[in-house]
């Protein structure tokens, strides 16, 4: 997994891993979730990948747009 840069130091995300059509997000308070094209939608997954790579806004985006659309909880 790649460490989430969190440029403002206030995110609930600690790490992420990008797949071909998915992103796995590890949260600071525990839990890793898989978001993929088939469940979350390509639009949201691609936005999440972009935000993850820039290190800003991923946690907020998930809370507003994808909180209940994860494909599965991994841990």
PQR file with spaces between the fields and no chain letter, atoms N, CA, C, O and H, PARSE charges and radii, in Angstrom:
ATOM       1  N    UNK     1       0.838   -1.185    0.000 -0.4000 1.5000
ATOM       2  CA   UNK     1       0.000    0.000    0.000 -0.0000 2.0000
ATOM       3  C    UNK     1       0.880    1.244    0.000  0.5500 1.7000
ATOM       4  O    UNK     1       2.003    1.245    0.504 -0.5500 1.4000
ATOM       5  N    UNK     2       0.342    2.271   -0.568 -0.4000 1.5000
ATOM       6  CA   UNK     2       1.029    3.550   -0.621 -0.0000 2.0000
ATOM       7  C    UNK     2       0.502    4.445    0.500  0.5500 1.7000
ATOM       8  O    UNK     2      -0.708    4.539    0.702 -0.5500 1.4000
ATOM       9  H    UNK     2      -0.570    2.270   -0.977  0.4000 1.0000
ATOM      10  N    UNK     3       1.388    5.087    1.211 -0.4000 1.5000
ATOM      11  CA   UNK     3       0.988    5.987    2.291 -0.0000 2.0000
ATOM      12  C    UNK     3       0.289    7.204    1.692  0.5500 1.7000
ATOM      13  O    UNK     3       0.775    7.812    0.739 -0.5500 1.4000
ATOM      14  H    UNK     3       2.371    5.011    1.046  0.4000 1.0000
ATOM      15  N    UNK     4      -0.855    7.543    2.269 -0.4000 1.5000
ATOM      16  CA   UNK     4      -1.600    8.736    1.846 -0.0000 2.0000
ATOM      17  C    UNK     4      -0.883    9.962    2.396  0.5500 1.7000
ATOM      18  O    UNK     4      -0.662   10.065    3.602 -0.5500 1.4000
ATOM      19  H    UNK     4      -1.249    7.049    3.043  0.4000 1.0000
ATOM      20  N    UNK     5      -0.523   10.884    1.523 -0.4000 1.5000
ATOM      21  CA   UNK     5       0.291   12.040    1.925 -0.0000 2.0000
ATOM      22  C    UNK     5      -0.419   12.970    2.894  0.5500 1.7000
ATOM      23  O    UNK     5       0.230   13.551    3.764 -0.5500 1.4000
ATOM      24  H    UNK     5      -0.703   10.801    0.543  0.4000 1.0000
ATOM      25  N    UNK     6      -1.714   13.128    2.775 -0.4000 1.5000
ATOM      26  CA   UNK     6      -2.498   13.977    3.677 -0.0000 2.0000
ATOM      27  C    UNK     6      -1.839   15.344    3.865  0.5500 1.7000
ATOM      28  O    UNK     6      -1.355   15.668    4.950 -0.5500 1.4000
ATOM      29  H    UNK     6      -2.241   12.656    2.069  0.4000 1.0000
ATOM      30  N    UNK     7      -1.826   16.125    2.814 -0.4000 1.5000
ATOM      31  CA   UNK     7      -1.075   17.382    2.816 -0.0000 2.0000
ATOM      32  C    UNK     7      -1.526   18.382    3.874  0.5500 1.7000
ATOM      33  O    UNK     7      -0.763   19.279    4.232 -0.5500 1.4000
ATOM      34  H    UNK     7      -2.218   15.862    1.933  0.4000 1.0000
ATOM      35  N    UNK     8      -2.757   18.246    4.384 -0.4000 1.5000
ATOM      36  CA   UNK     8      -3.228   19.156    5.431 -0.0000 2.0000
ATOM      37  C    UNK     8      -3.159   18.535    6.823  0.5500 1.7000
ATOM      38  O    UNK     8      -3.416   19.218    7.815 -0.5500 1.4000
ATOM      39  H    UNK     8      -3.377   17.517    4.093  0.4000 1.0000
ATOM      40  N    UNK     9      -2.816   17.256    6.910 -0.4000 1.5000
ATOM      41  CA   UNK     9      -2.653   16.600    8.204 -0.0000 2.0000
ATOM      42  C    UNK     9      -3.938   16.342    8.969  0.5500 1.7000
ATOM      43  O    UNK     9      -3.911   16.211   10.193 -0.5500 1.4000
ATOM      44  H    UNK     9      -2.607   16.702    6.104  0.4000 1.0000
ATOM      45  N    UNK    10      -5.065   16.268    8.269 -0.4000 1.5000
ATOM      46  CA   UNK    10      -6.343   16.106    8.975 -0.0000 2.0000
ATOM      47  C    UNK    10      -7.235   15.004    8.400  0.5500 1.7000
ATOM      48  O    UNK    10      -8.440   14.994    8.650 -0.5500 1.4000
ATOM      49  H    UNK    10      -5.087   16.375    7.275  0.4000 1.0000
ATOM      50  N    UNK    11      -6.666   14.095    7.648 -0.4000 1.5000
ATOM      51  CA   UNK    11      -7.468   13.093    6.959 -0.0000 2.0000
ATOM      52  C    UNK    11      -7.712   11.853    7.807  0.5500 1.7000
ATOM      53  O    UNK    11      -6.933   11.530    8.704 -0.5500 1.4000
ATOM      54  H    UNK    11      -5.687   14.103    7.445  0.4000 1.0000
ATOM      55  N    UNK    12      -8.800   11.173    7.506 -0.4000 1.5000
ATOM      56  CA   UNK    12      -9.103    9.892    8.108 -0.0000 2.0000
ATOM      57  C    UNK    12      -8.549    8.741    7.299  0.5500 1.7000
ATOM      58  O    UNK    12      -8.788    7.580    7.634 -0.5500 1.4000
ATOM      59  H    UNK    12      -9.432   11.436    6.777  0.4000 1.0000
ATOM      60  N    UNK    13      -7.807    9.039    6.231 -0.4000 1.5000
ATOM      61  CA   UNK    13      -7.210    8.019    5.368 -0.0000 2.0000
ATOM      62  C    UNK    13      -5.716    7.926    5.676  0.5500 1.7000
ATOM      63  O    UNK    13      -5.041    8.946    5.814 -0.5500 1.4000
ATOM      64  H    UNK    13      -7.613    9.981    5.958  0.4000 1.0000
ATOM      65  N    UNK    14      -5.201    6.690    5.783 -0.4000 1.5000
ATOM      66  CA   UNK    14      -3.775    6.534    6.050 -0.0000 2.0000
ATOM      67  C    UNK    14      -3.006    5.936    4.879  0.5500 1.7000
ATOM      68  O    UNK    14      -1.814    6.204    4.729 -0.5500 1.4000
ATOM      69  H    UNK    14      -5.750    5.862    5.671  0.4000 1.0000
ATOM      70  N    UNK    15      -3.672    5.119    4.033 -0.4000 1.5000
ATOM      71  CA   UNK    15      -2.978    4.487    2.910 -0.0000 2.0000
ATOM      72  C    UNK    15      -3.995    4.067    1.852  0.5500 1.7000
ATOM      73  O    UNK    15      -5.201    4.040    2.097 -0.5500 1.4000
ATOM      74  H    UNK    15      -4.640    4.901    4.154  0.4000 1.0000
ATOM      75  N    UNK    16      -3.475    3.739    0.671 -0.4000 1.5000
ATOM      76  CA   UNK    16      -4.338    3.306   -0.422 -0.0000 2.0000
ATOM      77  C    UNK    16      -3.551    2.432   -1.378  0.5500 1.7000
ATOM      78  O    UNK    16      -2.320    2.445   -1.400 -0.5500 1.4000
ATOM      79  H    UNK    16      -2.496    3.761    0.472  0.4000 1.0000
ATOM      80  N    UNK    17      -4.299    1.670   -2.169 -0.4000 1.5000
ATOM      81  CA   UNK    17      -3.692    0.843   -3.208 -0.0000 2.0000
ATOM      82  C    UNK    17      -4.604    0.881   -4.429  0.5500 1.7000
ATOM      83  O    UNK    17      -5.797    0.593   -4.334 -0.5500 1.4000
ATOM      84  H    UNK    17      -5.298    1.659   -2.151  0.4000 1.0000
ATOM      85  N    UNK    18      -4.038    1.234   -5.564 -0.4000 1.5000
ATOM      86  CA   UNK    18      -4.799    1.368   -6.804 -0.0000 2.0000
ATOM      87  C    UNK    18      -4.694    0.089   -7.620  0.5500 1.7000
ATOM      88  O    UNK    18      -3.602   -0.445   -7.815 -0.5500 1.4000
ATOM      89  H    UNK    18      -3.069    1.468   -5.642  0.4000 1.0000
ATOM      90  N    UNK    19      -5.838   -0.398   -8.098 -0.4000 1.5000
ATOM      91  CA   UNK    19      -5.888   -1.539   -9.000 -0.0000 2.0000
ATOM      92  C    UNK    19      -6.336   -1.083  -10.380  0.5500 1.7000
ATOM      93  O    UNK    19      -6.477    0.115  -10.625 -0.5500 1.4000
ATOM      94  H    UNK    19      -6.725    0.036   -7.941  0.4000 1.0000
ATOM      95  N    UNK    20      -6.557   -2.026  -11.275 -0.4000 1.5000
ATOM      96  CA   UNK    20      -6.981   -1.682  -12.636 -0.0000 2.0000
ATOM      97  C    UNK    20      -8.324   -0.965  -12.660  0.5500 1.7000
ATOM      98  O    UNK    20      -8.505   -0.016  -13.423 -0.5500 1.4000
ATOM      99  H    UNK    20      -6.442   -2.999  -11.076  0.4000 1.0000
ATOM     100  N    UNK    21      -9.260   -1.406  -11.837 -0.4000 1.5000
ATOM     101  CA   UNK    21     -10.592   -0.798  -11.807 -0.0000 2.0000
ATOM     102  C    UNK    21     -11.079   -0.618  -10.371  0.5500 1.7000
ATOM     103  O    UNK    21     -12.273   -0.714  -10.086 -0.5500 1.4000
ATOM     104  H    UNK    21      -9.113   -2.177  -11.217  0.4000 1.0000
ATOM     105  N    UNK    22     -10.123   -0.354   -9.471 -0.4000 1.5000
ATOM     106  CA   UNK    22     -10.486   -0.280   -8.060 -0.0000 2.0000
ATOM     107  C    UNK    22      -9.461    0.516   -7.257  0.5500 1.7000
ATOM     108  O    UNK    22      -8.376    0.852   -7.732 -0.5500 1.4000
ATOM     109  H    UNK    22      -9.154   -0.276   -9.703  0.4000 1.0000
ATOM     110  N    UNK    23      -9.856    0.794   -6.032 -0.4000 1.5000
ATOM     111  CA   UNK    23      -8.948    1.381   -5.047 -0.0000 2.0000
ATOM     112  C    UNK    23      -9.295    0.773   -3.694  0.5500 1.7000
ATOM     113  O    UNK    23     -10.466    0.637   -3.337 -0.5500 1.4000
ATOM     114  H    UNK    23     -10.737    0.521   -5.647  0.4000 1.0000
ATOM     115  N    UNK    24      -8.259    0.413   -2.954 -0.4000 1.5000
ATOM     116  CA   UNK    24      -8.420   -0.033   -1.571 -0.0000 2.0000
ATOM     117  C    UNK    24      -7.969    1.128   -0.702  0.5500 1.7000
ATOM     118  O    UNK    24      -6.905    1.705   -0.925 -0.5500 1.4000
ATOM     119  H    UNK    24      -7.308    0.524   -3.244  0.4000 1.0000
ATOM     120  N    UNK    25      -8.781    1.466    0.290 -0.4000 1.5000
ATOM     121  CA   UNK    25      -8.474    2.585    1.175 -0.0000 2.0000
ATOM     122  C    UNK    25      -8.375    2.065    2.604  0.5500 1.7000
ATOM     123  O    UNK    25      -9.272    1.377    3.091 -0.5500 1.4000
ATOM     124  H    UNK    25      -9.645    0.996    0.472  0.4000 1.0000
ATOM     125  N    UNK    26      -7.267    2.407    3.272 -0.4000 1.5000
ATOM     126  CA   UNK    26      -7.104    2.095    4.694 -0.0000 2.0000
ATOM     127  C    UNK    26      -7.373    3.375    5.477  0.5500 1.7000
ATOM     128  O    UNK    26      -6.802    4.426    5.185 -0.5500 1.4000
ATOM     129  H    UNK    26      -6.539    2.966    2.877  0.4000 1.0000
ATOM     130  N    UNK    27      -8.237    3.276    6.462 -0.4000 1.5000
ATOM     131  CA   UNK    27      -8.594    4.427    7.280 -0.0000 2.0000
ATOM     132  C    UNK    27      -7.795    4.441    8.577  0.5500 1.7000
ATOM     133  O    UNK    27      -7.412    3.387    9.085 -0.5500 1.4000
ATOM     134  H    UNK    27      -8.701    2.422    6.699  0.4000 1.0000
ATOM     135  N    UNK    28      -7.545    5.620    9.110 -0.4000 1.5000
ATOM     136  CA   UNK    28      -6.715    5.766   10.299 -0.0000 2.0000
ATOM     137  C    UNK    28      -7.360    5.142   11.529  0.5500 1.7000
ATOM     138  O    UNK    28      -6.650    4.689   12.427 -0.5500 1.4000
ATOM     139  H    UNK    28      -7.856    6.477    8.698  0.4000 1.0000
ATOM     140  N    UNK    29      -8.669    5.107   11.590 -0.4000 1.5000
ATOM     141  CA   UNK    29      -9.358    4.528   12.749 -0.0000 2.0000
ATOM     142  C    UNK    29      -9.640    3.048   12.564  0.5500 1.7000
ATOM     143  O    UNK    29     -10.410    2.455   13.319 -0.5500 1.4000
ATOM     144  H    UNK    29      -9.246    5.475   10.860  0.4000 1.0000
ATOM     145  N    UNK    30      -9.017    2.460   11.564 -0.4000 1.5000
ATOM     146  CA   UNK    30      -9.173    1.034   11.326 -0.0000 2.0000
ATOM     147  C    UNK    30     -10.096    0.742   10.164  0.5500 1.7000
ATOM     148  O    UNK    30     -11.007    1.512    9.861 -0.5500 1.4000
ATOM     149  H    UNK    30      -8.392    2.942   10.951  0.4000 1.0000
ATOM     150  N    UNK    31      -9.850   -0.356    9.535 -0.4000 1.5000
ATOM     151  CA   UNK    31     -10.673   -0.785    8.419 -0.0000 2.0000
ATOM     152  C    UNK    31     -10.048   -0.455    7.081  0.5500 1.7000
ATOM     153  O    UNK    31      -9.498    0.625    6.866 -0.5500 1.4000
ATOM     154  H    UNK    31      -9.109   -0.981    9.781  0.4000 1.0000
ATOM     155  N    UNK    32     -10.153   -1.423    6.191 -0.4000 1.5000
ATOM     156  CA   UNK    32      -9.730   -1.247    4.804 -0.0000 2.0000
ATOM     157  C    UNK    32     -10.916   -1.635    3.939  0.5500 1.7000
ATOM     158  O    UNK    32     -11.567   -2.654    4.170 -0.5500 1.4000
ATOM     159  H    UNK    32     -10.600   -2.301    6.365  0.4000 1.0000
ATOM     160  N    UNK    33     -11.185   -0.807    2.941 -0.4000 1.5000
ATOM     161  CA   UNK    33     -12.350   -1.019    2.098 -0.0000 2.0000
ATOM     162  C    UNK    33     -11.958   -0.995    0.629  0.5500 1.7000
ATOM     163  O    UNK    33     -11.126   -0.196    0.200 -0.5500 1.4000
ATOM     164  H    UNK    33     -10.657    0.021    2.754  0.4000 1.0000
ATOM     165  N    UNK    34     -12.572   -1.882   -0.123 -0.4000 1.5000
ATOM     166  CA   UNK    34     -12.390   -1.952   -1.568 -0.0000 2.0000
ATOM     167  C    UNK    34     -13.540   -1.215   -2.241  0.5500 1.7000
ATOM     168  O    UNK    34     -14.710   -1.497   -1.981 -0.5500 1.4000
ATOM     169  H    UNK    34     -13.248   -2.531    0.226  0.4000 1.0000
ATOM     170  N    UNK    35     -13.196   -0.277   -3.102 -0.4000 1.5000
ATOM     171  CA   UNK    35     -14.162    0.435   -3.945 -0.0000 2.0000
ATOM     172  C    UNK    35     -13.819    0.068   -5.380  0.5500 1.7000
ATOM     173  O    UNK    35     -12.661    0.179   -5.784 -0.5500 1.4000
ATOM     174  H    UNK    35     -12.246   -0.049   -3.313  0.4000 1.0000
ATOM     175  N    UNK    36     -14.813   -0.370   -6.162 -0.4000 1.5000
ATOM     176  CA   UNK    36     -14.518   -0.774   -7.534 -0.0000 2.0000
ATOM     177  C    UNK    36     -15.556   -0.224   -8.516  0.5500 1.7000
ATOM     178  O    UNK    36     -16.589    0.321   -8.126 -0.5500 1.4000
ATOM     179  H    UNK    36     -15.753   -0.460   -5.833  0.4000 1.0000
ATOM     180  N    UNK    37     -15.243   -0.388   -9.796 -0.4000 1.5000
ATOM     181  CA   UNK    37     -16.123    0.131  -10.841 -0.0000 2.0000
ATOM     182  C    UNK    37     -17.521   -0.463  -10.750  0.5500 1.7000
ATOM     183  O    UNK    37     -18.506    0.259  -10.904 -0.5500 1.4000
ATOM     184  H    UNK    37     -14.404   -0.830  -10.113  0.4000 1.0000
ATOM     185  N    UNK    38     -17.626   -1.756  -10.505 -0.4000 1.5000
ATOM     186  CA   UNK    38     -18.936   -2.397  -10.563 -0.0000 2.0000
ATOM     187  C    UNK    38     -19.851   -1.991   -9.414  0.5500 1.7000
ATOM     188  O    UNK    38     -21.066   -1.924   -9.603 -0.5500 1.4000
ATOM     189  H    UNK    38     -16.826   -2.342  -10.380  0.4000 1.0000
ATOM     190  N    UNK    39     -19.316   -1.724   -8.245 -0.4000 1.5000
ATOM     191  CA   UNK    39     -20.152   -1.354   -7.098 -0.0000 2.0000
ATOM     192  C    UNK    39     -20.198    0.167   -6.880  0.5500 1.7000
ATOM     193  O    UNK    39     -21.274    0.737   -6.702 -0.5500 1.4000
ATOM     194  H    UNK    39     -18.329   -1.779   -8.091  0.4000 1.0000
ATOM     195  N    UNK    40     -19.052    0.803   -6.895 -0.4000 1.5000
ATOM     196  CA   UNK    40     -18.961    2.233   -6.603 -0.0000 2.0000
ATOM     197  C    UNK    40     -19.163    3.088   -7.841  0.5500 1.7000
ATOM     198  O    UNK    40     -19.675    4.205   -7.756 -0.5500 1.4000
ATOM     199  H    UNK    40     -18.178    0.339   -7.039  0.4000 1.0000
ATOM     200  N    UNK    41     -18.759    2.562   -8.993 -0.4000 1.5000
ATOM     201  CA   UNK    41     -18.871    3.298  -10.248 -0.0000 2.0000
ATOM     202  C    UNK    41     -17.531    3.864  -10.671  0.5500 1.7000
ATOM     203  O    UNK    41     -16.755    4.345   -9.845 -0.5500 1.4000
ATOM     204  H    UNK    41     -18.343    1.656   -9.062  0.4000 1.0000
ATOM     205  N    UNK    42     -17.270    3.801  -11.962 -0.4000 1.5000
ATOM     206  CA   UNK    42     -15.992    4.266  -12.511 -0.0000 2.0000
ATOM     207  C    UNK    42     -15.747    5.736  -12.215  0.5500 1.7000
ATOM     208  O    UNK    42     -14.623    6.123  -11.896 -0.5500 1.4000
ATOM     209  H    UNK    42     -17.900    3.410  -12.633  0.4000 1.0000
ATOM     210  N    UNK    43     -16.776    6.553  -12.314 -0.4000 1.5000
ATOM     211  CA   UNK    43     -16.629    7.989  -12.068 -0.0000 2.0000
ATOM     212  C    UNK    43     -16.065    8.241  -10.672  0.5500 1.7000
ATOM     213  O    UNK    43     -15.083    8.965  -10.514 -0.5500 1.4000
ATOM     214  H    UNK    43     -17.689    6.239  -12.573  0.4000 1.0000
ATOM     215  N    UNK    44     -16.691    7.642   -9.666 -0.4000 1.5000
ATOM     216  CA   UNK    44     -16.251    7.870   -8.283 -0.0000 2.0000
ATOM     217  C    UNK    44     -14.894    7.234   -8.003  0.5500 1.7000
ATOM     218  O    UNK    44     -14.056    7.841   -7.335 -0.5500 1.4000
ATOM     219  H    UNK    44     -17.490    7.053   -9.794  0.4000 1.0000
ATOM     220  N    UNK    45     -14.665    6.024   -8.503 -0.4000 1.5000
ATOM     221  CA   UNK    45     -13.378    5.370   -8.276 -0.0000 2.0000
ATOM     222  C    UNK    45     -12.253    6.190   -8.903  0.5500 1.7000
ATOM     223  O    UNK    45     -11.207    6.376   -8.281 -0.5500 1.4000
ATOM     224  H    UNK    45     -15.346    5.532   -9.045  0.4000 1.0000
ATOM     225  N    UNK    46     -12.449    6.672  -10.108 -0.4000 1.5000
ATOM     226  CA   UNK    46     -11.411    7.483  -10.755 -0.0000 2.0000
ATOM     227  C    UNK    46     -11.158    8.784  -10.003  0.5500 1.7000
ATOM     228  O    UNK    46     -10.012    9.222   -9.899 -0.5500 1.4000
ATOM     229  H    UNK    46     -13.299    6.520  -10.613  0.4000 1.0000
ATOM     230  N    UNK    47     -12.202    9.404   -9.481 -0.4000 1.5000
ATOM     231  CA   UNK    47     -12.013   10.606   -8.659 -0.0000 2.0000
ATOM     232  C    UNK    47     -11.267   10.274   -7.374  0.5500 1.7000
ATOM     233  O    UNK    47     -10.408   11.041   -6.940 -0.5500 1.4000
ATOM     234  H    UNK    47     -13.133    9.049   -9.566  0.4000 1.0000
ATOM     235  N    UNK    48     -11.588    9.138   -6.762 -0.4000 1.5000
ATOM     236  CA   UNK    48     -10.903    8.722   -5.543 -0.0000 2.0000
ATOM     237  C    UNK    48      -9.423    8.455   -5.808  0.5500 1.7000
ATOM     238  O    UNK    48      -8.572    8.810   -4.992 -0.5500 1.4000
ATOM     239  H    UNK    48     -12.287    8.515   -7.115  0.4000 1.0000
ATOM     240  N    UNK    49      -9.116    7.837   -6.931 -0.4000 1.5000
ATOM     241  CA   UNK    49      -7.718    7.582   -7.290 -0.0000 2.0000
ATOM     242  C    UNK    49      -6.967    8.897   -7.487  0.5500 1.7000
ATOM     243  O    UNK    49      -5.833    9.045   -7.031 -0.5500 1.4000
ATOM     244  H    UNK    49      -9.807    7.549   -7.594  0.4000 1.0000
ATOM     245  N    UNK    50      -7.590    9.830   -8.151 -0.4000 1.5000
ATOM     246  CA   UNK    50      -6.958   11.143   -8.374 -0.0000 2.0000
ATOM     247  C    UNK    50      -6.687   11.835   -7.041  0.5500 1.7000
ATOM     248  O    UNK    50      -5.593   12.355   -6.824 -0.5500 1.4000
ATOM     249  H    UNK    50      -8.511    9.711   -8.521  0.4000 1.0000
ATOM     250  N    UNK    51      -7.664   11.844   -6.159 -0.4000 1.5000
ATOM     251  CA   UNK    51      -7.496   12.484   -4.853 -0.0000 2.0000
ATOM     252  C    UNK    51      -6.453   11.762   -4.005  0.5500 1.7000
ATOM     253  O    UNK    51      -5.675   12.403   -3.299 -0.5500 1.4000
ATOM     254  H    UNK    51      -8.553   11.421   -6.335  0.4000 1.0000
ATOM     255  N    UNK    52      -6.435   10.434   -4.072 -0.4000 1.5000
ATOM     256  CA   UNK    52      -5.441    9.664   -3.319 -0.0000 2.0000
ATOM     257  C    UNK    52      -4.034   10.026   -3.763  0.5500 1.7000
ATOM     258  O    UNK    52      -3.139   10.200   -2.936 -0.5500 1.4000
ATOM     259  H    UNK    52      -7.068    9.914   -4.646  0.4000 1.0000
ATOM     260  N    UNK    53      -3.847   10.138   -5.047 -0.4000 1.5000
ATOM     261  CA   UNK    53      -2.508   10.453   -5.578 -0.0000 2.0000
ATOM     262  C    UNK    53      -2.074   11.876   -5.271  0.5500 1.7000
ATOM     263  O    UNK    53      -0.878   12.140   -5.146 -0.5500 1.4000
ATOM     264  H    UNK    53      -4.575    9.997   -5.718  0.4000 1.0000
ATOM     265  N    UNK    54      -3.018   12.798   -5.147 -0.4000 1.5000
ATOM     266  CA   UNK    54      -2.650   14.174   -4.801 -0.0000 2.0000
ATOM     267  C    UNK    54      -2.502   14.358   -3.292  0.5500 1.7000
ATOM     268  O    UNK    54      -1.881   15.323   -2.847 -0.5500 1.4000
ATOM     269  H    UNK    54      -3.990   12.584   -5.249  0.4000 1.0000
ATOM     270  N    UNK    55      -3.065   13.444   -2.501 -0.4000 1.5000
ATOM     271  CA   UNK    55      -2.930   13.535   -1.049 -0.0000 2.0000
ATOM     272  C    UNK    55      -3.851   14.532   -0.401  0.5500 1.7000
ATOM     273  O    UNK    55      -3.546   15.055    0.671 -0.5500 1.4000
ATOM     274  H    UNK    55      -3.570   12.660   -2.863  0.4000 1.0000
ATOM     275  N    UNK    56      -4.979   14.806   -1.035 -0.4000 1.5000
ATOM     276  CA   UNK    56      -5.886   15.809   -0.491 -0.0000 2.0000
ATOM     277  C    UNK    56      -7.332   15.509   -0.868  0.5500 1.7000
ATOM     278  O    UNK    56      -7.644   15.308   -2.042 -0.5500 1.4000
ATOM     279  H    UNK    56      -5.226   14.381   -1.905  0.4000 1.0000
ATOM     280  N    UNK    57      -8.215   15.478    0.131 -0.4000 1.5000
ATOM     281  CA   UNK    57      -9.648   15.421   -0.121 -0.0000 2.0000
ATOM     282  C    UNK    57     -10.278   14.043   -0.226  0.5500 1.7000
ATOM     283  O    UNK    57     -11.488   13.947   -0.435 -0.5500 1.4000
ATOM     284  H    UNK    57      -7.961   15.641    1.084  0.4000 1.0000
ATOM     285  N    UNK    58      -9.509   12.978   -0.090 -0.4000 1.5000
ATOM     286  CA   UNK    58     -10.065   11.640   -0.295 -0.0000 2.0000
ATOM     287  C    UNK    58     -11.096   11.282    0.766  0.5500 1.7000
ATOM     288  O    UNK    58     -12.178   10.808    0.422 -0.5500 1.4000
ATOM     289  H    UNK    58      -8.526   13.056    0.079  0.4000 1.0000
ATOM     290  N    UNK    59     -10.799   11.489    2.022 -0.4000 1.5000
ATOM     291  CA   UNK    59     -11.734   11.130    3.084 -0.0000 2.0000
ATOM     292  C    UNK    59     -13.058   11.883    2.927  0.5500 1.7000
ATOM     293  O    UNK    59     -14.127   11.283    3.040 -0.5500 1.4000
ATOM     294  H    UNK    59      -9.920   11.874    2.301  0.4000 1.0000
ATOM     295  N    UNK    60     -12.995   13.162    2.674 -0.4000 1.5000
ATOM     296  CA   UNK    60     -14.205   13.957    2.481 -0.0000 2.0000
ATOM     297  C    UNK    60     -15.008   13.496    1.284  0.5500 1.7000
ATOM     298  O    UNK    60     -16.237   13.441    1.333 -0.5500 1.4000
ATOM     299  H    UNK    60     -12.126   13.650    2.582  0.4000 1.0000
ATOM     300  N    UNK    61     -14.312   13.164    0.207 -0.4000 1.5000
ATOM     301  CA   UNK    61     -14.989   12.685   -0.998 -0.0000 2.0000
ATOM     302  C    UNK    61     -15.726   11.381   -0.720  0.5500 1.7000
ATOM     303  O    UNK    61     -16.871   11.209   -1.137 -0.5500 1.4000
ATOM     304  H    UNK    61     -13.314   13.208    0.167  0.4000 1.0000
ATOM     305  N    UNK    62     -15.077   10.474   -0.023 -0.4000 1.5000
ATOM     306  CA   UNK    62     -15.719    9.202    0.312 -0.0000 2.0000
ATOM     307  C    UNK    62     -16.949    9.451    1.177  0.5500 1.7000
ATOM     308  O    UNK    62     -18.005    8.867    0.929 -0.5500 1.4000
ATOM     309  H    UNK    62     -14.146   10.614    0.316  0.4000 1.0000
ATOM     310  N    UNK    63     -16.829   10.299    2.176 -0.4000 1.5000
ATOM     311  CA   UNK    63     -17.965   10.587    3.052 -0.0000 2.0000
ATOM     312  C    UNK    63     -19.148   11.182    2.304  0.5500 1.7000
ATOM     313  O    UNK    63     -20.297   10.907    2.647 -0.5500 1.4000
ATOM     314  H    UNK    63     -15.972   10.773    2.377  0.4000 1.0000
ATOM     315  N    UNK    64     -18.883   11.986    1.297 -0.4000 1.5000
ATOM     316  CA   UNK    64     -19.965   12.634    0.543 -0.0000 2.0000
ATOM     317  C    UNK    64     -20.511   11.777   -0.595  0.5500 1.7000
ATOM     318  O    UNK    64     -21.696   11.871   -0.916 -0.5500 1.4000
ATOM     319  H    UNK    64     -17.949   12.209    1.018  0.4000 1.0000
ATOM     320  N    UNK    65     -19.682   10.952   -1.204 -0.4000 1.5000
ATOM     321  CA   UNK    65     -20.076   10.299   -2.445 -0.0000 2.0000
ATOM     322  C    UNK    65     -20.025    8.778   -2.462  0.5500 1.7000
ATOM     323  O    UNK    65     -20.673    8.158   -3.305 -0.5500 1.4000
ATOM     324  H    UNK    65     -18.720   10.875   -0.943  0.4000 1.0000
ATOM     325  N    UNK    66     -19.285    8.168   -1.568 -0.4000 1.5000
ATOM     326  CA   UNK    66     -19.062    6.728   -1.701 -0.0000 2.0000
ATOM     327  C    UNK    66     -19.071    5.976   -0.376  0.5500 1.7000
ATOM     328  O    UNK    66     -18.639    4.824   -0.321 -0.5500 1.4000
ATOM     329  H    UNK    66     -18.758    8.672   -0.883  0.4000 1.0000
ATOM     330  N    UNK    67     -19.548    6.597    0.675 -0.4000 1.5000
ATOM     331  CA   UNK    67     -19.459    5.990    2.001 -0.0000 2.0000
ATOM     332  C    UNK    67     -20.089    4.599    2.070  0.5500 1.7000
ATOM     333  O    UNK    67     -19.537    3.707    2.715 -0.5500 1.4000
ATOM     334  H    UNK    67     -19.899    7.533    0.630  0.4000 1.0000
ATOM     335  N    UNK    68     -21.211    4.407    1.429 -0.4000 1.5000
ATOM     336  CA   UNK    68     -21.926    3.134    1.521 -0.0000 2.0000
ATOM     337  C    UNK    68     -21.882    2.338    0.212  0.5500 1.7000
ATOM     338  O    UNK    68     -22.700    1.442    0.006 -0.5500 1.4000
ATOM     339  H    UNK    68     -21.659    5.131    0.906  0.4000 1.0000
ATOM     340  N    UNK    69     -20.941    2.659   -0.661 -0.4000 1.5000
ATOM     341  CA   UNK    69     -20.884    1.964   -1.941 -0.0000 2.0000
ATOM     342  C    UNK    69     -19.616    1.133   -2.102  0.5500 1.7000
ATOM     343  O    UNK    69     -19.231    0.805   -3.224 -0.5500 1.4000
ATOM     344  H    UNK    69     -20.277    3.387   -0.493  0.4000 1.0000
ATOM     345  N    UNK    70     -18.970    0.793   -1.007 -0.4000 1.5000
ATOM     346  CA   UNK    70     -17.777   -0.041   -1.115 -0.0000 2.0000
ATOM     347  C    UNK    70     -18.177   -1.455   -1.533  0.5500 1.7000
ATOM     348  O    UNK    70     -19.278   -1.916   -1.231 -0.5500 1.4000
ATOM     349  H    UNK    70     -19.283    1.060   -0.095  0.4000 1.0000
ATOM     350  N    UNK    71     -17.275   -2.130   -2.226 -0.4000 1.5000
ATOM     351  CA   UNK    71     -17.544   -3.493   -2.676 -0.0000 2.0000
ATOM     352  C    UNK    71     -17.437   -4.484   -1.529  0.5500 1.7000
ATOM     353  O    UNK    71     -18.236   -5.415   -1.423 -0.5500 1.4000
ATOM     354  H    UNK    71     -16.381   -1.755   -2.471  0.4000 1.0000
ATOM     355  N    UNK    72     -16.444   -4.279   -0.670 -0.4000 1.5000
ATOM     356  CA   UNK    72     -16.323   -5.128    0.514 -0.0000 2.0000
ATOM     357  C    UNK    72     -15.348   -4.526    1.517  0.5500 1.7000
ATOM     358  O    UNK    72     -14.469   -3.738    1.167 -0.5500 1.4000
ATOM     359  H    UNK    72     -15.795   -3.523   -0.756  0.4000 1.0000
ATOM     360  N    UNK    73     -15.529   -4.919    2.766 -0.4000 1.5000
ATOM     361  CA   UNK    73     -14.591   -4.557    3.822 -0.0000 2.0000
ATOM     362  C    UNK    73     -13.526   -5.641    3.859  0.5500 1.7000
ATOM     363  O    UNK    73     -13.841   -6.830    3.925 -0.5500 1.4000
ATOM     364  H    UNK    73     -16.243   -5.558    3.050  0.4000 1.0000
ATOM     365  N    UNK    74     -12.271   -5.228    3.816 -0.4000 1.5000
ATOM     366  CA   UNK    74     -11.162   -6.179    3.778 -0.0000 2.0000
ATOM     367  C    UNK    74     -10.663   -6.499    5.173  0.5500 1.7000
ATOM     368  O    UNK    74     -10.386   -7.656    5.487 -0.5500 1.4000
ATOM     369  H    UNK    74     -12.016   -4.263    3.763  0.4000 1.0000
ATOM     370  N    UNK    75     -10.547   -5.495    6.000 -0.4000 1.5000
ATOM     371  CA   UNK    75     -10.064   -5.705    7.384 -0.0000 2.0000
ATOM     372  C    UNK    75     -10.685   -4.683    8.296  0.5500 1.7000
ATOM     373  O    UNK    75     -10.415   -4.681    9.497 -0.5500 1.4000
ATOM     374  H    UNK    75     -10.771   -4.555    5.745  0.4000 1.0000
